[in-house]
């Protein structure tokens, strides 16, 4: 099993155990691959749910640029909702899991 496959399995376990979701493994793999080498960097692979700057990066670089959504209060609400679902007290919020949940939330699977 490759390092990437191990990470995808870890993300799937997080989605099941911490978020109560049954992941679409094909979509999860595509979201993970789309993150490129950042998934191997401990700092870049996670999202701080309390860091406004980091949440703005998720909004601007992923939701607006990657998914093509328009900037609105709905984006902030969606990010907040996803962080809440993942668990604010959960220290390691993986970027791939957050992005996967946002893709599902906005029904933007077609981007992948």
N, C-alpha and C positions, 0 to 999 in steps of 0.2 A: 504494500500500500504506500503510495507516494505521500509526501508531506502535505500536499494540497488535499488529497483525499482524506487524510486524517483530520485536517482542519474542517472540511465540509461535514464530516461525521460529528465533530465537536459542535459545530453550529447547529446541526440538525437536532442534537441532544438538547441544546439550550432552547431551541424553539419548542420542543416537546415538553421538557421539564419545567422551564421557567415561564414560558409564554402560553402554554396550553394549546399549541398549534401543531397540526400534523403537516410538516413541510412537503412541498412539491420539490423533490430532490433534484429534478432537472433544472428548475428555475433557480434553486439555491446554488447549484453548481455554476450556473451562468453568471449569477450576481457575484459569486466569489471570484471567478475568473476575471470578471470585469474590474475587480479591485486591483488586479495585477500584483506586483511584488509587495504592496503595502501590507498584505495579510501576514507576511513573515516578520514584520517589524512590530515589536510589542506595543510601542506607543501608537503607531498608525493603525494597528488592527483593532483598537478599541475606541469607543466614543465616551467622553465624559458627559453624563447627563446633566451636570450642573454648571458646565463651562459654556457661557453664552457665545463666546467666540467659536468654539468647536461646533455648537449647534447651528450657528450661522453658516459655517463651512458646509455642513450637511445640507442645509437648505439651499445655499447658492450653487455649490458644485455638483450636488447630486439631484435634488428635486428640480431646480430650475435649468441647469445646463444639461444634465444627462437625461432626465425624464421629460424635459420640455414643458414644465408647468409654469404658470404665471405666478409671480410673487403676490401672495395674499396672506391674510391672517389664517386661512385654512391650512397653510403649510406649517406654520408654527404650532397650530392645534394638533396636527397630525404627528409632528415630531414629539410633542409633549405626550400625546396618547401612546405612542410606541414606547417611549422611555418608561411611562407608567406601567404599561403591560409587561415590559421586560423586568421591571422592578427597580425603583430608584435606589434601593439599598444594595442592589447587586453591583459589586465593584467592577467586574469585567463585563462590559456591554460590548459585544463584538460588532464591529462596523458591518460585517456581512449580514448579521442577523437583523440589525436595525434597517439596513437598506432593503433586505428581503421583505420585511414587514411593511416598509413604506411603499414598495412596488405593489404588494398585495392591496394595501389600503387604497391606493389611487388607481388600482386596476390597470397598471402599466406594464403587464407582462409582455406585451407586444414589442416593447423596447428591446427586450432580450430575445 
